Amino acid sequence: MLQILFCCFFQIQLRHPLSVKEKSLYDIHTNQLQRLQFSLNIKPYKLQDLDIGFKRELQNFNAELLDREIIQNSFYANYNVNTNFNLGWFTQLFYTSQNDNNTRHLLFSSLYYNLLRKPLLKTGINYQYIAFKNQLPTLYFSPEKFNATELFVNLIKTENTTKPNEWFYELTAATGFQFIEDEKRQGTYRFQGKFGYKFSERCLANLYGSHSNIASATASGFIYTEIGFKFKWYLFKAPVFIKKRYGENLFPPISSRFDSPLIN
C-alpha cells in the first residue's frame, strides 16, 4: 500500500543593529528566513522508504561564514531499501544552490548488513561524491570533484527505544580513502560516539564526540574534532498551547498520533 506523510519545519531569525556605532557590523544581517525544511515521505512498497524534500539553512561552521550569511537551498531525495535477510541499501541525492552564486551536487550511497537487531549492530561500505561549480577553498570546502569510500561498523541503542533508568549509546568507526580533485589518494578515518542516560520519558542527558579527517565532514576540509554535552527535559507531558475542541483537545492525544501507520 502506498503511504504518504508530509512534514514541515521552519525557523526565522531576526537581527537588528544595536546602535549607530555597531551598524556597520550588522548591516549584512538582514531579516530573513534562516532555516526551513519540508519533506514528503512515501512508502512505494513494503520495506522501502522514499523521502523527497527541500532544506534551507545557513552555513554556520565558523564566524567568517556566519558574517557572509551564505544560505544553502537544497532539494534532496533519500531512498532506503530493506530486505528480509538483513541487507539494506541507502542512497541520498542533493542539489544545492547558494546565494553566493555557487552550486553543489552530492551523492551518498551506503550498502549495509545488520548483524544484530537489539542493540543494532551493522557494517557496510559507504560512497560519497561531491562537486561544486565554483572553487572557494579560502572560505569553505568546495572541490570541483570529490570522491570517498569507507568501510564502517556501527553499534546503536537509540534514546527512543531506551526505557527510563537505562543507558543508551551510539558508536561508529570507519576507515577508507578519499580523492580530492586530481590529488593522490588519501587515507581516511572517522570515529563517532554518544553515551547517555534516560532518567524518564521526559528527561535525558548524553555526552557526544567525533573525530575525523574526511575532508567533506567540515567546511574547511581539515581534521575535525567535536565534543559536547546534551541535556533534554520536557517540562510538560503534552503541548501547552492546545485549544479545547475535540473532547478535551484540539488534536488527538500525542500517543495516538504517533501510533498512526503513516508514521511507522
C-alpha positions in Angstrom: 0.0 0.0 0.0 1.3 3.5 -0.9 1.6 5.7 2.2 2.5 9.4 2.2 3.5 11.7 5.1 4.3 15.4 4.8 6.4 17.3 7.4 7.5 20.9 7.7 9.9 22.8 9.9 11.0 26.4 9.9 12.9 28.9 11.9 13.0 32.7 11.5 15.9 34.7 12.9 15.7 38.5 13.1 18.7 40.6 13.7 18.8 44.4 14.1 21.6 46.9 14.7 22.1 47.6 18.4 23.4 51.1 17.9 24.7 53.5 15.3 28.3 52.6 16.2 27.7 48.9 15.6 25.6 49.4 12.5 28.4 48.5 10.1 28.8 45.2 11.9 25.2 44.3 11.5 24.4 45.8 8.0 25.0 42.4 6.4 22.4 40.7 8.7 19.0 41.0 7.1 15.7 39.8 8.4 15.2 36.6 6.5 14.1 33.0 6.9 17.3 31.4 8.2 16.1 27.8 8.3 13.3 25.9 6.5 12.7 22.3 5.8 9.8 20.3 4.5 9.7 16.7 3.2 7.4 14.2 1.7 7.7 10.6 2.9 6.5 7.9 0.5 6.4 4.1 1.0 6.1 2.8 -2.5 6.5 -0.9 -1.4 7.0 -2.8 1.8 10.5 -2.4 3.3 11.1 0.7 1.1 11.1 4.4 2.1 11.4 7.5 -0.2 11.9 11.0 1.2 11.7 14.0 -1.1 12.2 17.4 0.3 13.6 20.9 0.4 16.0 22.3 3.0 17.1 25.9 3.6 19.9 26.6 6.1 22.7 29.0 6.9 26.4 27.9 6.7 27.4 28.3 10.3 30.7 26.3 10.7 32.7 29.4 11.7 32.4 33.1 12.4 33.5 34.1 8.9 30.8 32.0 7.2 28.3 33.5 9.6 29.3 37.0 8.7 28.9 36.2 5.0 25.5 34.7 5.6 25.7 32.1 2.9 22.3 30.5 2.6 22.0 27.0 1.1 18.8 26.0 -0.6 18.8 22.2 -1.2 16.5 19.8 -2.9 17.1 16.3 -1.8 15.9 12.7 -2.1 16.6 9.8 0.3 15.8 6.2 -0.7 16.2 3.2 1.6 15.6 -0.4 0.8 15.5 -3.1 3.4 15.3 -6.9 2.9 14.2 -9.9 4.9 17.8 -11.2 5.0 19.3 -8.2 6.9 20.8 -6.5 3.8 20.0 -2.8 3.2 20.8 0.0 0.8 20.5 3.7 1.4 21.0 6.4 -1.2 20.9 10.2 -0.9 20.9 12.9 -3.6 21.3 16.6 -3.0 21.2 19.6 -5.4 22.2 22.8 -3.6 22.1 26.4 -4.8 23.7 29.1 -2.6 23.3 32.9 -2.5 27.0 33.3 -3.3 26.3 32.0 -6.9 27.7 28.6 -6.1 26.0 25.2 -6.6 26.7 21.8 -5.2 25.9 18.2 -6.4 26.1 15.5 -3.7 25.6 11.7 -3.9 25.9 9.4 -0.9 25.2 5.7 -1.0 25.6 3.0 1.7 25.3 -0.8 1.4 25.0 -2.3 4.8 24.3 -5.6 6.6 22.5 -5.8 10.0 24.5 -8.2 12.3 22.2 -7.7 15.3 18.8 -6.1 15.9 18.9 -5.3 19.6 21.2 -3.5 20.0 21.5 -2.6 16.4 24.9 -3.7 15.0 25.6 -3.1 11.3 28.6 -3.0 9.0 28.9 -2.0 5.4 30.5 0.3 2.7 29.8 4.0 2.1 30.5 6.0 -1.1 30.3 9.8 -1.4 30.6 12.2 -4.4 30.6 16.0 -4.2 31.1 18.6 -6.9 30.9 22.4 -6.7 30.6 24.8 -9.6 33.0 27.4 -8.1 36.0 26.6 -6.0 36.4 28.8 -3.0 38.9 27.0 -0.8 39.7 30.0 1.4 36.1 30.2 2.5 34.8 26.6 2.6 35.5 23.2 1.2 34.3 23.4 -2.4 36.2 21.0 -4.7 35.4 20.6 -8.4 35.1 16.8 -7.7 35.5 14.8 -4.5 35.2 11.0 -4.1 35.4 9.0 -0.9 34.8 5.3 0.0 34.9 3.8 3.5 34.2 0.6 5.4 32.3 1.2 8.7 30.8 -0.6 11.7 28.0 0.9 13.8 26.6 -0.1 17.2 23.4 1.7 18.3 20.9 1.7 21.1 18.8 4.8 20.5 17.3 7.0 23.1 13.8 6.5 21.6 13.9 2.7 22.2 15.6 3.0 25.6 13.4 2.6 28.7 13.6 5.1 31.7 16.6 4.5 34.0 18.6 2.8 31.3 21.7 3.8 29.3 21.8 4.4 25.5 24.7 4.8 23.2 26.0 5.0 19.6 29.5 4.1 18.4 30.8 4.3 14.9 34.2 3.6 13.4 35.1 3.8 9.7 38.2 3.8 7.5 38.8 4.3 3.8 40.1 6.5 1.1 39.3 9.9 -0.4 40.2 11.6 -3.7 40.2 15.4 -3.8 40.1 16.6 -7.4 43.4 15.3 -9.1 45.4 14.8 -5.9 46.7 11.5 -4.8 44.6 9.0 -2.8 44.5 9.9 0.9 43.6 7.5 3.8 40.6 8.5 5.9 39.3 7.6 9.4 36.2 8.5 11.3 35.1 7.9 14.9 31.8 9.0 16.4 30.3 8.3 19.8 27.4 9.1 22.0 26.7 7.8 25.5 23.8 8.9 27.7 21.2 8.1 30.3 17.5 8.3 30.2 16.1 9.5 33.5 12.5 9.4 32.5 10.3 9.7 29.4 10.8 13.5 29.6 14.4 13.8 30.7 17.7 12.6 29.4 21.4 13.6 29.1 24.3 12.4 27.0 27.9 13.1 26.0 28.9 13.0 22.4 32.0 13.4 20.3 33.5 12.8 16.9 36.9 12.9 15.3 37.5 12.7 11.5 40.0 13.6 8.8 37.4 13.2 6.0 37.5 16.5 4.0 33.8 16.6 3.3 33.0 16.5 7.1 33.9 20.2 7.6 33.6 23.5 5.8 37.4 23.9 5.7 38.4 20.4 4.6 40.7 19.8 7.6 40.8 17.3 10.5 37.7 17.8 12.7 37.1 17.1 16.4 33.9 17.8 18.3 33.0 17.2 21.9 29.7 18.2 23.5 27.0 17.6 26.2 23.3 17.5 25.7 20.6 17.7 28.3 16.9 17.5 27.3 13.9 18.0 29.7 10.3 18.3 28.6 8.6 20.4 31.2 5.1 19.2 30.4 3.7 15.8 29.4 1.8 17.4 26.4 2.0 20.6 24.4 0.8 23.7 26.3 -0.8 25.7 23.5 -3.7 23.4 22.5 -7.2 24.8 22.5 -10.2 22.7 23.6 -12.2 21.3 20.7 -12.3 17.6 20.1 -13.4 16.3 23.5 -10.6 17.8 25.7 -8.1 18.8 23.0 -7.9 20.2 19.5 -5.9 17.2 18.4 -6.0 13.5 19.4 -3.5 12.6 22.2 0.2 12.5 21.2 0.4 8.8 21.8 -2.4 8.0 19.3 -0.9 10.4 16.7 2.4 8.6 16.8 0.7 5.2 16.5 -0.5 6.2 13.1 0.5 3.7 10.4 1.7 6.6 8.3 4.4 7.4 10.9 5.5 3.8 11.4 
